[in-house]
Amino acid sequence: MAHGETKEEALKEIEIAKELWIETAKEDVYQFQNQHYLQA
């Protein structure tokens, strides 16, 4: 859940969380793909 004194602050927190989630997901996919190729 996003927190903020105002609706705008809460929305900014959501955007930050979304970007961090996307970045982490991309890193996880990259690591998974590299592990797949190493095991083949």
N, C-alpha and C positions, 0 to 999 in steps of 0.2 A: 504494500500500500504506500502511496506517495504522501509525503507530508509537506506542509508549507503553511505560512501565515495567511496566504491568499490563494485563490484558485490558480493564479498565474504561477506562483512559486511551486505549487504542487505539480502543475503541468510541466514545468522545467525539470523537476525531479523525475517525472515519468520519462521525459526525453533522454535524460542522462542514463537512467536504468535501461532503457530500450537500446541505446547505443552500446552500452557495456555488454548487454546480453548478446547482441548481434556479433560483437567483436569476439566474445568468448565462444559462441557457436561456430564461427568461422575457424577459430584456432582448433577447436575440437575436431571439426571435419578434416582439417589439414592433417592433424596428428593421426586420425583414424586412417586416412588414405595412405599416409606414409607407413603405418604399421601393416596395412594390408599388403603393400608392395614388398615390404621387407620379409613377410612371412611366405610369400608366393615362391 
